[in-house]
């Protein structure tokens, strides 16, 4: 359960206004104090995306923009405690489940999506493949980490066959943690068929080289455009 840091209704942004968000605390198991979370609900939101962060970046890393999809970002316990080494998978998956449960409580009127950046997305898919996350209709991954850098192999994605939900993969073509020649055939065998959008020239952090003629902001805009479009299709499909 989350405990708001300030009481009263969450701020609702007017059309065209970016919401400052609502700070929350989410209890995870027996962890004292729980973890930080931030709910951003733009006016007219059609879905709520529960977002886990990457291994080296907390929940405030700028990977998302308000485009008609509300977001619930949350910290994993190790990041909350200021540690560099990620928690063990059972703790990470328990945190995912706690965040999804809280999303259902604070926004029961919005369809749920889940996923996240790199590790956060993979832990979400692992949690769901192990036991379905209640109410989640689809999963979106912002740079799925298929393998360690320099050691291409598909094994870390084998559990995706057990997800059984619509999935969106936003992947950079220079991502050292996801060889697209391995990811494409892996996704081709999944049902329902996932959507893969390749971000030209982007690495795992969605950064591009100066000589590409693009900027990091261009990549983030492209990613931010695709997620709400996919979300609308998932929600419309029931």
Buried (B, 14 or more C-beta within 10 A) or exposed (E): EBEBEEEEEBEEBEEEEEBEBBBBBBBBEEBEEBBBBBBBBBEEBBBBBBBBBBBEBBBEBEBBBBBBBBBBBBBBBBBBEEEEEBBEBEBBBBBBBBBBBBBBEBBEEBBBBBBBBBBBBBBBBBBBBEEEBEBBBBBBBBBBBBBEEEEBEBEBBEBBEEBEBBBBBBBBEBBBBBBBEBBEEBBEEBEEEBBBBBBEBBBBBBBBEEEBEBEBEBBBEBBBEBBBBBBBEBBEEE
